[in-house]
């Protein structure tokens, strides 16, 4: 698999492809960066960001890494569709980089490293990451204890959260990971109970949220603003009102409120699929 083939498979824009083709890296430098990436990701991220034009260089480097990851997919008999869907995340974040910084490149290097290291897979609409739960998740009638193996659910940007399509993803995960009755966990602004004040029960977001038993809400980062408006502004009155959610969330924020980030779990996915 070549970089050119990968770029086609993940539908990278022609403009971004031109940026990749302009990048130069010797074999010696590539191997040095790859070893650091594989052995000390934290140090890799610190050193990589000290370069000039590191975002553009990261797009090239991660695409080159993805060629090697593709070989691992083949060895483990993971389908090309799963590879293409998983690595489409590069395209998503490349477009986001252009929107925010005006350059075709990559900024979310830690996040994308999870795909490179085969710790994260997109199976339809949703992404799944095998994890071990780090603290007890206490629901109304259930407790998922610390140390439990689970699949962490992530929701890529850019598409509708249609419930049927999401449930298909859970079916895919049950088959892909080879264990029936997985425990699924998620933390996201989409799981904030406050959204029920802003959206109808029939909305895709609320129907998705209702799959989970919410165990806590925290306020470490204004994720809802970032995802709904694409940026975080001090002056909330400057946010657009192009959608119902934008209009309702803007008013909610201007009233001094914060929806937070909800965390929850699904213990028995088969009640839904």
HELIX and SHEET records of a PDB file:
HELIX    1   1 UNK A    3  UNK A    9  1                                   7    
HELIX    2   2 UNK A   14  UNK A   22  1                                   9    
HELIX    3   3 UNK A   27  UNK A   39  1                                  13    
HELIX    4   4 UNK A   41  UNK A   48  1                                   8    
HELIX    5   5 UNK A   54  UNK A   75  1                                  22    
HELIX    6   6 UNK A   80  UNK A  101  1                                  22    
HELIX    7   7 UNK A  109  UNK A  116  1                                   8    
HELIX    8   8 UNK A  163  UNK A  177  1                                  15    
HELIX    9   9 UNK A  189  UNK A  191  5                                   3    
HELIX   10  10 UNK A  193  UNK A  197  5                                   5    
HELIX   11  11 UNK A  204  UNK A  209  1                                   6    
HELIX   12  12 UNK A  223  UNK A  229  1                                   7    
HELIX   13  13 UNK A  236  UNK A  238  5                                   3    
HELIX   14  14 UNK A  244  UNK A  254  1                                  11    
HELIX   15  15 UNK A  269  UNK A  271  5                                   3    
SHEET    1   A 6 UNK A 121  UNK A 123  0                                        
SHEET    2   A 6 UNK A 126  UNK A 132 -1                                        
SHEET    3   A 6 UNK A 149  UNK A 155 -1                                        
SHEET    4   A 6 UNK A 184  UNK A 188  1                                        
SHEET    5   A 6 UNK A 261  UNK A 266 -1                                        
SHEET    6   A 6 UNK A 213  UNK A 218 -1                                        
SHEET    1   B 2 UNK A 137  UNK A 138  0                                        
SHEET    2   B 2 UNK A 143  UNK A 144 -1                                        
END                                                                             
